Amino acid sequence: MTKSYAGIDVLRKVMRIPHAAFGVVFILLTVLVAIFAPWIVPVSPEEMDFDNLLSNISSTHLLGSDQLGRDTLARLIYGARIALIVSIGAIGLGVLIGVPLGLIGVYFRGAVDDIIMRAMDALVVFPSLLIAVGLAAALGGSLTTVIVAIGIANVPWMARVVRSQGLAIREQDYVAAALAGGMSHARIIFKHILPNSVAPVIVQSTLSMGYAVLTEAALGFIGVGIQPPTPTWGNMLQQAFPMLEQQALLSVVPGLAIFLLVLAFNFVGDALRDVLDPRLKGVIH
Amino acid sequence: MWTYFLRRILQMIPVLLIITFMIYALMLAIPGDPALALVGPGESLDAEQLQMVREAHHLDEPVLVQYGIWLSKAIQGDLGRSTQNYRPVTEELGTRARVTLQFGLVAWLLAILIGVPAGVISAVYRGTSVDYVATILSIAGVAVPNFWLGIMAILLFGVTLGWVPTQGYVDIFVDPVEGLRHMLLPAFALGVTSWALIMRQSRSAMLEVLAQDYVRTANAKGLRKRRVIAIHALRNALLPVVTVFGLQTGRIFAGSVVIETLFGIPGMGQFMVQAIFARDFMSVQGAVLVMALAVLTANLITDLVYAWLDPRIRYDD
């Protein structure tokens, strides 16, 4: 079976699970809306309409407007861009650093493994949100900072998944045979150990995407994330909170968007886990 | 068992060292003169005076030396003074930790009191509408941003219905009724993820246990359903709940950062955010140390309780 065929096969199985199908469709929709944002939005997200401040759902503002008369729907759509860029960037970074660390640890064992895993333990013990708050405060709230902060918090989880998967493979006879046959360490890691880690890393990544969206929102809400006027779902909620009594809609809409996107990632992640490898149930959180 | 216990305690040391050192280095990396941050915004010192500040606080030494000095004092119980109000950090942490602890415990209790029965009931009545509703709620609970749930709770119970206060904190030991009233919404918002995970875990564990031979035997003996569940099944179904405990302690600390900011609760989370913004080195370091210790201890307790509940698990690994 060729690789691309295997991919289609997995997707077909995932789509057969109703809530996972909802997840896939919702994520795809969000991605499309985010890509084509400039063509979709009714008005620019920064355009102020002083005749309609804090307006309700209406024909001019489908999802209402904020304290400066900016269109909530437009800001929500641009916010989707940020949410996706942050989650893809952060998880990509987590994989890029975490996977090699996990591979090196599980392959070489001993002191190397101990040092890597203790460092990972330290990162896990310390709540990822706090790491992100610290980094964002140290480097200033920007898109890059938020990606780096959430990315680093994801490193230990990736390393752990790869490691727990690799432990058994490391003991296989074919690895010993490859070593005896003079295959280099790097080649053994890439040819034998890495391929076995792909499935769990994909599952962990999908589930972590949702968590990244949540973390970005939390950072935005406490004010250390990406700064306004760039709209993000988190800073929209932050700006809406003081106006809760005047216009609750402003607080309801971005939260619902976050909730639905996270839900979609979780559904797809769970389904991928069940399809790719049901044994992973206990390994991945 | 004692060797296991001792080894686990010893393993905590490198983890603590790595965390505190990372945070120390991170705080120094924040742009701006640390000496100025130490003095605070109100003062304007000349270059010579600033140099004195630097020397007094060893700021011109290498990071590792500075960290070493902090560490040796920390071991003796001296965590320095906050640069925001010049209170000793240990004192400040004491007051703050008391707040977060109360409110974390209430969140925990709510999570267990809702999560375990909901999980058990939905397993016992598998496939019914009760199971369906509980499962949907647990899925939603993991995906919902806890602070947004907090905002929605403020909107419904505070603004619209006016049942409970939405801001501030009252010590439970000073005024239990008011304390609980203030804590209800934040604890509910903080515990929602934990509640959802506990429900999910106890449901699947219960389902597994109910399929076991000894449960069938107990049923066949003619024991009443409630007795079978209470005596034979529940203990085993509780195992995964214990696992979640270790993981969730960290989550609750992290969640407290946002929830305390939202509800204006003067706990560890709020303290930490304020200290980071004010570049209050000593306070950040102290808070990190306390949080890390708490999470590591929770993990240790988790493993010990786990082994106690499940005799198949041995310490000698």
Chai-1 contact restraints between the chains, C-beta under 6 A:
chainA,res_idxA,chainB,res_idxB,connection_type,confidence,min_distance_angstrom,max_distance_angstrom,comment,restraint_id
A,R118,B,P14,contact,1.0,0.0,6.0,A-B,restraint_1
A,R118,B,V15,contact,1.0,0.0,6.0,A-B,restraint_2
A,A119,B,I18,contact,1.0,0.0,6.0,A-B,restraint_3
A,D121,B,V15,contact,1.0,0.0,6.0,A-B,restraint_4
A,A122,B,V15,contact,1.0,0.0,6.0,A-B,restraint_5
A,A122,B,I18,contact,1.0,0.0,6.0,A-B,restraint_6
A,A122,B,I19,contact,1.0,0.0,6.0,A-B,restraint_7
A,V125,B,A292,contact,1.0,0.0,6.0,A-B,restraint_8
A,V125,B,V295,contact,1.0,0.0,6.0,A-B,restraint_9
A,V125,B,L296,contact,1.0,0.0,6.0,A-B,restraint_10
A,F126,B,I19,contact,1.0,0.0,6.0,A-B,restraint_11
A,P127,B,G250,contact,1.0,0.0,6.0,A-B,restraint_12
A,P127,B,F253,contact,1.0,0.0,6.0,A-B,restraint_13
A,P127,B,A254,contact,1.0,0.0,6.0,A-B,restraint_14
A,L129,B,A254,contact,1.0,0.0,6.0,A-B,restraint_15
A,L129,B,V257,contact,1.0,0.0,6.0,A-B,restraint_16
A,L130,B,A254,contact,1.0,0.0,6.0,A-B,restraint_17
A,G134,B,L26,contact,1.0,0.0,6.0,A-B,restraint_18
A,A137,B,I276,contact,1.0,0.0,6.0,A-B,restraint_19
A,A138,B,L26,contact,1.0,0.0,6.0,A-B,restraint_20
A,A138,B,A29,contact,1.0,0.0,6.0,A-B,restraint_21
A,A138,B,I30,contact,1.0,0.0,6.0,A-B,restraint_22
A,L214,B,P145,contact,1.0,0.0,6.0,A-B,restraint_23
A,A217,B,P145,contact,1.0,0.0,6.0,A-B,restraint_24
A,A218,B,V258,contact,1.0,0.0,6.0,A-B,restraint_25
A,F221,B,F147,contact,1.0,0.0,6.0,A-B,restraint_26
A,I222,B,V258,contact,1.0,0.0,6.0,A-B,restraint_27
A,I222,B,T261,contact,1.0,0.0,6.0,A-B,restraint_28
A,E245,B,V159,contact,1.0,0.0,6.0,A-B,restraint_29
A,A248,B,L155,contact,1.0,0.0,6.0,A-B,restraint_30
A,S251,B,I151,contact,1.0,0.0,6.0,A-B,restraint_31
A,G255,B,W148,contact,1.0,0.0,6.0,A-B,restraint_32
A,I258,B,P145,contact,1.0,0.0,6.0,A-B,restraint_33
A,F259,B,A143,contact,1.0,0.0,6.0,A-B,restraint_34
A,F259,B,V144,contact,1.0,0.0,6.0,A-B,restraint_35
A,V262,B,A143,contact,1.0,0.0,6.0,A-B,restraint_36
A,L263,B,A143,contact,1.0,0.0,6.0,A-B,restraint_37
A,N266,B,A143,contact,1.0,0.0,6.0,A-B,restraint_38
